Amino acid sequence: LSWVYKRKGEIQKGLDVDIKGLRIMEELNDHEGIAAACEGISDDLWRQGRLAEALDYAKRSIQVCEENGIQQQLPFSLFNAGAVYIAREELKESLYYYNKALEKAREFNMPPTVIVRFRVSHGNALKRLKQYTQALRDYETALEMAKAANYPQAISAATANLGEVNLLTGNYKEALGYQLETVRLQEKDNDLTNLTENYMHVSNIYEHL
């Protein structure tokens, strides 16, 4: 229910439901449920810009997983902490948690769709740290995996980031190909996520050319 509210943009309603879920899981002493609920609350708070509180819940989620040997939830909890840290502009900490999330996701043999999502965000932290060569490697790997898994949203995200890194490094012709493909994919799927940003990237590339 919280997931539905968040997709509708009703973040506070999503948070309220996640808190109710946490209370139920605590009453049941369901450790995996507690860890998942804390991750959800952290995500809700992150979306509201309440980053200090978001980080507290992210760390609680990780702690519950580690203390109770919960494998399937742990990579998501680590990934969530990485997202909070990148929002706080604490990029080295973000990269650390994204590294851990990827490591655990591979260790626990999680599906390619999960690995792709983690890989794109890992690349985002590297991009923000201006480690462009390593970021490109992440995005290229993510794009290859996303195509193999037929995962449209991840194909679009990886392609967009490949365009942006090439733009940042002055490879304007390569950047244009990636960005035009991103816009085409997003318009085709009516995916408005970052579409205005991608229009601006295309405009900037044409200006440089």
Protein Blocks (a to p, Z undefined) as FASTA:
>chain_A
ZZmmmmnopaklmmmmmmmmmmmmmmnopaklmmmmmmmmmmmmmmnopaklmmmmmmmm
mmmmmmnopaklmmmmmmmmmmmmmmnopaklmmmmmmmmmmmmmmnopafklmmmmmmm
mmmmmmmnopaklmmmmmmmmmmmmmmnopaklmmmmmmmmmmmmmmnopamlmmmmmmm
mmmmmmmnopaghklmmmmmmmmmmmmZZ
